[in-house]
Structures are given as C-alpha cells and as structure tokens.
Amino acid sequence: MHKPGHYGAALLVYAPIGFLMLALGFDGLAVIGGAIAVGGAMIPDLDMRIPGVQHRGITHTVWFALLAGIVLGVAGGLLGSSSGAIATVGLSVFGFLVGTLTISAHLLADALTPMGIRPLEPIDDLEITLDVAKAANPVANYALLALGIATITVAAVVGQAIA
C-alpha cells in the first residue's frame, strides 16, 4: 500500500486503544497515541532508502514491530518514571502497544497486496498475501484511509460519550 492506505490502517488498528484511552479519561494520551500511530505508519518503508536493506525485509516483520514496541515502551516508562510506579507501568504498556500496533498496521496493509509480507523472516519463510489489491491501487488506498477515518471517528465519539 501507499501512504493513504497505511495511514488508514494505522487509524483502524489504533481505534480500539484510542477508544479505551478516551473512555478512561486520558484524552491527551489518546491524541498522542493517534499521532504516533499515523506519524509512524510509514517507518517500515524506510528500508527503501537504506542501501543494502531489502524492501519488505526485516522492517516488515513481527520482530521489527516488537522492537518498535519495546522502544516506545521504554520511552513511555521513562516519561512516567517521575510520576510513580503506576504511571511508569501504564505509560510503558501504552507505548509498547502503540509501537507494536503501528508497525503491525503497516504489515497488515502490505499483506493485502500480491507481494505480501514474510513476517517471521529470517526464522520462517512463511509468506502472507491476501492479494486484494496492488499497492499502487488508489481505490484500495483511499478506501482503507476512509475506513480508518470512519473507525477512529466512531471510537472517538463513543469513547468520549462513555467518559
């Protein structure tokens, strides 16, 4: 997928977390998490700009998603450390979820394409492709973006109503 599709996938995958944060009254975290999800949606495609790194290689694996989760989890823990143990653990878990799901959303969007992904490389050559649409298909990209926007909108409205 291209940018619109990846942004839509990020919103779609983040929506349940955003809903939960809003329902619990953590409006600021909900917005920050959404911004991180959309802002990080294209990170796996940085592999196209790094010499010697294969496109849809290591940056398109569950290992990379877990690494992103760990990095954001540690960052969240450091940010919460001055506010006590509950904030430290809470922000660590939040950061881990946002980081892991942001990269996972990218993988899910790419799995819709004929090229697919190999999410367990180099341990397993399992290829996942749903072969729904080519990555450059504008209808598929904008449909995924519209679905993401619709889902995050519903999550925001319902989450705020519950709070």
Biotite code that builds the C-alpha atoms (Angstrom):
import biotite.structure as struc

atoms = struc.array([
    struc.Atom([0.000, 0.000, 0.000], chain_id="A", res_id=1, res_name="MET", atom_name="CA", element="C"),
    struc.Atom([0.943, 3.635, -0.321], chain_id="A", res_id=2, res_name="HIS", atom_name="CA", element="C"),
    struc.Atom([0.695, 6.440, 2.253], chain_id="A", res_id=3, res_name="LYS", atom_name="CA", element="C"),
    struc.Atom([-3.109, 6.851, 2.317], chain_id="A", res_id=4, res_name="PRO", atom_name="CA", element="C"),
    struc.Atom([-3.630, 3.127, 2.829], chain_id="A", res_id=5, res_name="GLY", atom_name="CA", element="C"),
    struc.Atom([-1.019, 2.943, 5.567], chain_id="A", res_id=6, res_name="HIS", atom_name="CA", element="C"),
    struc.Atom([-2.450, 5.979, 7.346], chain_id="A", res_id=7, res_name="TYR", atom_name="CA", element="C"),
    struc.Atom([-5.893, 4.370, 7.196], chain_id="A", res_id=8, res_name="GLY", atom_name="CA", element="C"),
    struc.Atom([-4.567, 1.059, 8.509], chain_id="A", res_id=9, res_name="ALA", atom_name="CA", element="C"),
    struc.Atom([-2.824, 2.864, 11.387], chain_id="A", res_id=10, res_name="ALA", atom_name="CA", element="C"),
    struc.Atom([-6.063, 4.628, 12.345], chain_id="A", res_id=11, res_name="LEU", atom_name="CA", element="C"),
    struc.Atom([-8.037, 1.400, 12.055], chain_id="A", res_id=12, res_name="LEU", atom_name="CA", element="C"),
    struc.Atom([-5.671, -0.558, 14.287], chain_id="A", res_id=13, res_name="VAL", atom_name="CA", element="C"),
    struc.Atom([-5.252, 2.292, 16.780], chain_id="A", res_id=14, res_name="TYR", atom_name="CA", element="C"),
    struc.Atom([-9.009, 2.929, 17.136], chain_id="A", res_id=15, res_name="ALA", atom_name="CA", element="C"),
    struc.Atom([-9.608, 0.413, 19.978], chain_id="A", res_id=16, res_name="PRO", atom_name="CA", element="C"),
    struc.Atom([-6.724, 1.866, 22.006], chain_id="A", res_id=17, res_name="ILE", atom_name="CA", element="C"),
    struc.Atom([-7.878, 5.422, 21.334], chain_id="A", res_id=18, res_name="GLY", atom_name="CA", element="C"),
    struc.Atom([-11.399, 4.446, 22.370], chain_id="A", res_id=19, res_name="PHE", atom_name="CA", element="C"),
    struc.Atom([-10.147, 2.919, 25.622], chain_id="A", res_id=20, res_name="LEU", atom_name="CA", element="C"),
    struc.Atom([-7.966, 5.918, 26.456], chain_id="A", res_id=21, res_name="MET", atom_name="CA", element="C"),
    struc.Atom([-10.862, 8.316, 25.843], chain_id="A", res_id=22, res_name="LEU", atom_name="CA", element="C"),
    struc.Atom([-13.327, 6.170, 27.791], chain_id="A", res_id=23, res_name="ALA", atom_name="CA", element="C"),
    struc.Atom([-10.915, 6.142, 30.737], chain_id="A", res_id=24, res_name="LEU", atom_name="CA", element="C"),
    struc.Atom([-10.485, 9.919, 30.557], chain_id="A", res_id=25, res_name="GLY", atom_name="CA", element="C"),
    struc.Atom([-6.948, 10.002, 29.158], chain_id="A", res_id=26, res_name="PHE", atom_name="CA", element="C"),
    struc.Atom([-7.782, 12.361, 26.292], chain_id="A", res_id=27, res_name="ASP", atom_name="CA", element="C"),
    struc.Atom([-4.233, 13.668, 25.892], chain_id="A", res_id=28, res_name="GLY", atom_name="CA", element="C"),
    struc.Atom([-2.773, 10.169, 25.656], chain_id="A", res_id=29, res_name="LEU", atom_name="CA", element="C"),
    struc.Atom([-5.445, 9.196, 23.149], chain_id="A", res_id=30, res_name="ALA", atom_name="CA", element="C"),
    struc.Atom([-4.445, 12.057, 20.846], chain_id="A", res_id=31, res_name="VAL", atom_name="CA", element="C"),
    struc.Atom([-0.697, 11.499, 21.321], chain_id="A", res_id=32, res_name="ILE", atom_name="CA", element="C"),
    struc.Atom([-1.068, 7.784, 20.601], chain_id="A", res_id=33, res_name="GLY", atom_name="CA", element="C"),
    struc.Atom([-3.048, 8.502, 17.443], chain_id="A", res_id=34, res_name="GLY", atom_name="CA", element="C"),
    struc.Atom([-0.437, 10.994, 16.283], chain_id="A", res_id=35, res_name="ALA", atom_name="CA", element="C"),
    struc.Atom([2.322, 8.449, 16.883], chain_id="A", res_id=36, res_name="ILE", atom_name="CA", element="C"),
    struc.Atom([0.385, 5.747, 15.025], chain_id="A", res_id=37, res_name="ALA", atom_name="CA", element="C"),
    struc.Atom([-0.180, 7.931, 11.969], chain_id="A", res_id=38, res_name="VAL", atom_name="CA", element="C"),
    struc.Atom([3.260, 9.538, 12.190], chain_id="A", res_id=39, res_name="GLY", atom_name="CA", element="C"),
    struc.Atom([4.940, 6.138, 12.357], chain_id="A", res_id=40, res_name="GLY", atom_name="CA", element="C"),
    struc.Atom([2.790, 4.463, 9.722], chain_id="A", res_id=41, res_name="ALA", atom_name="CA", element="C"),
    struc.Atom([5.474, 4.663, 7.029], chain_id="A", res_id=42, res_name="MET", atom_name="CA", element="C"),
    struc.Atom([8.501, 3.734, 9.166], chain_id="A", res_id=43, res_name="ILE", atom_name="CA", element="C"),
    struc.Atom([8.842, 0.197, 7.733], chain_id="A", res_id=44, res_name="PRO", atom_name="CA", element="C"),
    struc.Atom([9.196, 1.670, 4.237], chain_id="A", res_id=45, res_name="ASP", atom_name="CA", element="C"),
    struc.Atom([12.356, 3.492, 5.267], chain_id="A", res_id=46, res_name="LEU", atom_name="CA", element="C"),
    struc.Atom([14.011, 0.275, 4.077], chain_id="A", res_id=47, res_name="ASP", atom_name="CA", element="C"),
    struc.Atom([13.686, 1.649, 0.528], chain_id="A", res_id=48, res_name="MET", atom_name="CA", element="C"),
    struc.Atom([16.096, 4.438, 1.451], chain_id="A", res_id=49, res_name="ARG", atom_name="CA", element="C"),
    struc.Atom([18.710, 2.348, 3.252], chain_id="A", res_id=50, res_name="ILE", atom_name="CA", element="C"),
    struc.Atom([21.335, 0.805, 0.985], chain_id="A", res_id=51, res_name="PRO", atom_name="CA", element="C"),
    struc.Atom([21.692, -2.939, 1.416], chain_id="A", res_id=52, res_name="GLY", atom_name="CA", element="C"),
    struc.Atom([18.341, -3.371, 3.172], chain_id="A", res_id=53, res_name="VAL", atom_name="CA", element="C"),
    struc.Atom([15.779, -5.345, 1.197], chain_id="A", res_id=54, res_name="GLN", atom_name="CA", element="C"),
    struc.Atom([12.324, -3.796, 0.791], chain_id="A", res_id=55, res_name="HIS", atom_name="CA", element="C"),
    struc.Atom([9.742, -5.729, 2.784], chain_id="A", res_id=56, res_name="ARG", atom_name="CA", element="C"),
    struc.Atom([12.588, -7.481, 4.549], chain_id="A", res_id=57, res_name="GLY", atom_name="CA", element="C"),
    struc.Atom([13.443, -7.101, 8.245], chain_id="A", res_id=58, res_name="ILE", atom_name="CA", element="C"),
    struc.Atom([11.431, -3.874, 8.641], chain_id="A", res_id=59, res_name="THR", atom_name="CA", element="C"),
    struc.Atom([8.299, -5.769, 7.616], chain_id="A", res_id=60, res_name="HIS", atom_name="CA", element="C"),
    struc.Atom([8.481, -8.453, 10.307], chain_id="A", res_id=61, res_name="THR", atom_name="CA", element="C"),
    struc.Atom([6.943, -9.083, 13.706], chain_id="A", res_id=62, res_name="VAL", atom_name="CA", element="C"),
    struc.Atom([10.459, -8.680, 15.119], chain_id="A", res_id=63, res_name="TRP", atom_name="CA", element="C"),
    struc.Atom([10.594, -5.079, 13.913], chain_id="A", res_id=64, res_name="PHE", atom_name="CA", element="C"),
    struc.Atom([7.099, -4.470, 15.306], chain_id="A", res_id=65, res_name="ALA", atom_name="CA", element="C"),
    struc.Atom([8.211, -5.817, 18.687], chain_id="A", res_id=66, res_name="LEU", atom_name="CA", element="C"),
    struc.Atom([11.368, -3.667, 18.562], chain_id="A", res_id=67, res_name="LEU", atom_name="CA", element="C"),
    struc.Atom([9.252, -0.565, 17.917], chain_id="A", res_id=68, res_name="ALA", atom_name="CA", element="C"),
    struc.Atom([7.033, -1.574, 20.824], chain_id="A", res_id=69, res_name="GLY", atom_name="CA", element="C"),
    struc.Atom([9.999, -2.029, 23.124], chain_id="A", res_id=70, res_name="ILE", atom_name="CA", element="C"),
    struc.Atom([11.492, 1.341, 22.135], chain_id="A", res_id=71, res_name="VAL", atom_name="CA", element="C"),
    struc.Atom([8.207, 3.181, 22.737], chain_id="A", res_id=72, res_name="LEU", atom_name="CA", element="C"),
    struc.Atom([7.557, 1.153, 25.872], chain_id="A", res_id=73, res_name="GLY", atom_name="CA", element="C"),
    struc.Atom([10.908, 2.188, 27.338], chain_id="A", res_id=74, res_name="VAL", atom_name="CA", element="C"),
    struc.Atom([10.262, 5.805, 26.293], chain_id="A", res_id=75, res_name="ALA", atom_name="CA", element="C"),
    struc.Atom([6.848, 5.694, 27.967], chain_id="A", res_id=76, res_name="GLY", atom_name="CA", element="C"),
    struc.Atom([8.345, 4.214, 31.113], chain_id="A", res_id=77, res_name="GLY", atom_name="CA", element="C"),
    struc.Atom([10.981, 6.929, 31.247], chain_id="A", res_id=78, res_name="LEU", atom_name="CA", element="C"),
    struc.Atom([8.350, 9.627, 30.788], chain_id="A", res_id=79, res_name="LEU", atom_name="CA", element="C"),
    struc.Atom([6.221, 8.152, 33.567], chain_id="A", res_id=80, res_name="GLY", atom_name="CA", element="C"),
    struc.Atom([9.047, 7.405, 35.972], chain_id="A", res_id=81, res_name="SER", atom_name="CA", element="C"),
    struc.Atom([8.821, 10.773, 37.704], chain_id="A", res_id=82, res_name="SER", atom_name="CA", element="C"),
    struc.Atom([5.121, 10.234, 38.402], chain_id="A", res_id=83, res_name="SER", atom_name="CA", element="C"),
    struc.Atom([5.324, 6.941, 40.260], chain_id="A", res_id=84, res_name="GLY", atom_name="CA", element="C"),
    struc.Atom([5.120, 3.220, 39.608], chain_id="A", res_id=85, res_name="ALA", atom_name="CA", element="C"),
    struc.Atom([1.585, 3.159, 38.207], chain_id="A", res_id=86, res_name="ILE", atom_name="CA", element="C"),
    struc.Atom([2.359, 5.884, 35.662], chain_id="A", res_id=87, res_name="ALA", atom_name="CA", element="C"),
    struc.Atom([5.608, 4.158, 34.737], chain_id="A", res_id=88, res_name="THR", atom_name="CA", element="C"),
    struc.Atom([3.933, 0.816, 34.095], chain_id="A", res_id=89, res_name="VAL", atom_name="CA", element="C"),
    struc.Atom([0.897, 2.377, 32.425], chain_id="A", res_id=90, res_name="GLY", atom_name="CA", element="C"),
    struc.Atom([2.914, 4.509, 30.016], chain_id="A", res_id=91, res_name="LEU", atom_name="CA", element="C"),
    struc.Atom([5.255, 1.601, 29.321], chain_id="A", res_id=92, res_name="SER", atom_name="CA", element="C"),
    struc.Atom([2.354, -0.650, 28.350], chain_id="A", res_id=93, res_name="VAL", atom_name="CA", element="C"),
    struc.Atom([0.727, 2.141, 26.334], chain_id="A", res_id=94, res_name="PHE", atom_name="CA", element="C"),
    struc.Atom([3.987, 2.851, 24.486], chain_id="A", res_id=95, res_name="GLY", atom_name="CA", element="C"),
    struc.Atom([4.570, -0.823, 23.785], chain_id="A", res_id=96, res_name="PHE", atom_name="CA", element="C"),
    struc.Atom([1.053, -1.267, 22.394], chain_id="A", res_id=97, res_name="LEU", atom_name="CA", element="C"),
    struc.Atom([1.198, 1.842, 20.232], chain_id="A", res_id=98, res_name="VAL", atom_name="CA", element="C"),
    struc.Atom([4.648, 0.999, 18.864], chain_id="A", res_id=99, res_name="GLY", atom_name="CA", element="C"),
    struc.Atom([3.872, -2.633, 18.135], chain_id="A", res_id=100, res_name="THR", atom_name="CA", element="C"),
    struc.Atom([0.459, -1.947, 16.632], chain_id="A", res_id=101, res_name="LEU", atom_name="CA", element="C"),
    struc.Atom([1.735, 0.927, 14.478], chain_id="A", res_id=102, res_name="THR", atom_name="CA", element="C"),
    struc.Atom([4.197, -1.340, 12.697], chain_id="A", res_id=103, res_name="ILE", atom_name="CA", element="C"),
    struc.Atom([1.709, -4.228, 12.682], chain_id="A", res_id=104, res_name="SER", atom_name="CA", element="C"),
    struc.Atom([-0.834, -1.987, 10.908], chain_id="A", res_id=105, res_name="ALA", atom_name="CA", element="C"),
    struc.Atom([1.721, -1.380, 8.170], chain_id="A", res_id=106, res_name="HIS", atom_name="CA", element="C"),
    struc.Atom([2.281, -5.113, 7.850], chain_id="A", res_id=107, res_name="LEU", atom_name="CA", element="C"),
    struc.Atom([-1.447, -5.788, 7.669], chain_id="A", res_id=108, res_name="LEU", atom_name="CA", element="C"),
    struc.Atom([-1.874, -3.235, 4.884], chain_id="A", res_id=109, res_name="ALA", atom_name="CA", element="C"),
    struc.Atom([1.021, -4.728, 2.921], chain_id="A", res_id=110, res_name="ASP", atom_name="CA", element="C"),
    struc.Atom([-0.427, -8.213, 3.400], chain_id="A", res_id=111, res_name="ALA", atom_name="CA", element="C"),
    struc.Atom([-3.389, -7.048, 1.314], chain_id="A", res_id=112, res_name="LEU", atom_name="CA", element="C"),
    struc.Atom([-1.118, -6.758, -1.737], chain_id="A", res_id=113, res_name="THR", atom_name="CA", element="C"),
    struc.Atom([0.009, -9.507, -4.136], chain_id="A", res_id=114, res_name="PRO", atom_name="CA", element="C"),
    struc.Atom([3.639, -9.025, -2.987], chain_id="A", res_id=115, res_name="MET", atom_name="CA", element="C"),
    struc.Atom([2.588, -9.731, 0.593], chain_id="A", res_id=116, res_name="GLY", atom_name="CA", element="C"),
    struc.Atom([4.939, -9.958, 3.547], chain_id="A", res_id=117, res_name="ILE", atom_name="CA", element="C"),
    struc.Atom([7.162, -12.514, 5.265], chain_id="A", res_id=118, res_name="ARG", atom_name="CA", element="C"),
    struc.Atom([6.506, -11.548, 8.886], chain_id="A", res_id=119, res_name="PRO", atom_name="CA", element="C"),
    struc.Atom([8.673, -14.220, 10.506], chain_id="A", res_id=120, res_name="LEU", atom_name="CA", element="C"),
    struc.Atom([11.851, -13.807, 8.446], chain_id="A", res_id=121, res_name="GLU", atom_name="CA", element="C"),
    struc.Atom([14.594, -14.919, 8.880], chain_id="A", res_id=122, res_name="PRO", atom_name="CA", element="C"),
    struc.Atom([13.240, -17.729, 11.075], chain_id="A", res_id=123, res_name="ILE", atom_name="CA", element="C"),
    struc.Atom([10.458, -18.795, 8.712], chain_id="A", res_id=124, res_name="ASP", atom_name="CA", element="C"),
    struc.Atom([9.799, -18.066, 5.019], chain_id="A", res_id=125, res_name="ASP", atom_name="CA", element="C"),
    struc.Atom([6.022, -18.065, 5.506], chain_id="A", res_id=126, res_name="LEU", atom_name="CA", element="C"),
    struc.Atom([4.548, -15.571, 3.034], chain_id="A", res_id=127, res_name="GLU", atom_name="CA", element="C"),
    struc.Atom([1.251, -13.891, 3.780], chain_id="A", res_id=128, res_name="ILE", atom_name="CA", element="C"),
    struc.Atom([-0.709, -12.249, 0.993], chain_id="A", res_id=129, res_name="THR", atom_name="CA", element="C"),
    struc.Atom([-4.422, -11.756, 0.668], chain_id="A", res_id=130, res_name="LEU", atom_name="CA", element="C"),
    struc.Atom([-3.907, -10.488, -2.903], chain_id="A", res_id=131, res_name="ASP", atom_name="CA", element="C"),
    struc.Atom([-6.763, -7.974, -2.572], chain_id="A", res_id=132, res_name="VAL", atom_name="CA", element="C"),
    struc.Atom([-5.219, -5.077, -4.480], chain_id="A", res_id=133, res_name="ALA", atom_name="CA", element="C"),
    struc.Atom([-1.905, -3.857, -5.817], chain_id="A", res_id=134, res_name="LYS", atom_name="CA", element="C"),
    struc.Atom([-0.017, -1.470, -3.549], chain_id="A", res_id=135, res_name="ALA", atom_name="CA", element="C"),
    struc.Atom([-0.451, 1.408, -6.022], chain_id="A", res_id=136, res_name="ALA", atom_name="CA", element="C"),
    struc.Atom([-4.218, 0.930, -6.386], chain_id="A", res_id=137, res_name="ASN", atom_name="CA", element="C"),
    struc.Atom([-5.685, 4.347, -5.483], chain_id="A", res_id=138, res_name="PRO", atom_name="CA", element="C"),
    struc.Atom([-9.182, 2.982, -4.835], chain_id="A", res_id=139, res_name="VAL", atom_name="CA", element="C"),
    struc.Atom([-7.859, 0.448, -2.324], chain_id="A", res_id=140, res_name="ALA", atom_name="CA", element="C"),
    struc.Atom([-5.600, 3.014, -0.655], chain_id="A", res_id=141, res_name="ASN", atom_name="CA", element="C"),
    struc.Atom([-8.302, 5.621, -0.241], chain_id="A", res_id=142, res_name="TYR", atom_name="CA", element="C"),
    struc.Atom([-10.888, 3.025, 0.794], chain_id="A", res_id=143, res_name="ALA", atom_name="CA", element="C"),
    struc.Atom([-8.549, 1.915, 3.579], chain_id="A", res_id=144, res_name="LEU", atom_name="CA", element="C"),
    struc.Atom([-8.000, 5.556, 4.556], chain_id="A", res_id=145, res_name="LEU", atom_name="CA", element="C"),
    struc.Atom([-11.769, 6.167, 4.648], chain_id="A", res_id=146, res_name="ALA", atom_name="CA", element="C"),
    struc.Atom([-12.290, 3.035, 6.747], chain_id="A", res_id=147, res_name="LEU", atom_name="CA", element="C"),
    struc.Atom([-9.602, 4.181, 9.189], chain_id="A", res_id=148, res_name="GLY", atom_name="CA", element="C"),
    struc.Atom([-11.088, 7.663, 9.472], chain_id="A", res_id=149, res_name="ILE", atom_name="CA", element="C"),
    struc.Atom([-14.590, 6.272, 9.984], chain_id="A", res_id=150, res_name="ALA", atom_name="CA", element="C"),
    struc.Atom([-13.400, 3.811, 12.631], chain_id="A", res_id=151, res_name="THR", atom_name="CA", element="C"),
    struc.Atom([-11.359, 6.341, 14.604], chain_id="A", res_id=152, res_name="ILE", atom_name="CA", element="C"),
    struc.Atom([-14.269, 8.798, 14.432], chain_id="A", res_id=153, res_name="THR", atom_name="CA", element="C"),
    struc.Atom([-16.677, 6.247, 15.906], chain_id="A", res_id=154, res_name="VAL", atom_name="CA", element="C"),
    struc.Atom([-14.097, 5.302, 18.550], chain_id="A", res_id=155, res_name="ALA", atom_name="CA", element="C"),
    struc.Atom([-13.649, 8.968, 19.499], chain_id="A", res_id=156, res_name="ALA", atom_name="CA", element="C"),
    struc.Atom([-17.344, 9.767, 19.695], chain_id="A", res_id=157, res_name="VAL", atom_name="CA", element="C"),
    struc.Atom([-18.238, 6.653, 21.681], chain_id="A", res_id=158, res_name="VAL", atom_name="CA", element="C"),
    struc.Atom([-15.145, 6.894, 23.897], chain_id="A", res_id=159, res_name="GLY", atom_name="CA", element="C"),
    struc.Atom([-15.913, 10.482, 24.818], chain_id="A", res_id=160, res_name="GLN", atom_name="CA", element="C"),
    struc.Atom([-19.593, 9.662, 25.401], chain_id="A", res_id=161, res_name="ALA", atom_name="CA", element="C"),
    struc.Atom([-18.645, 6.926, 27.842], chain_id="A", res_id=162, res_name="ILE", atom_name="CA", element="C"),
    struc.Atom([-16.195, 9.164, 29.699], chain_id="A", res_id=163, res_name="ALA", atom_name="CA", element="C"),
])
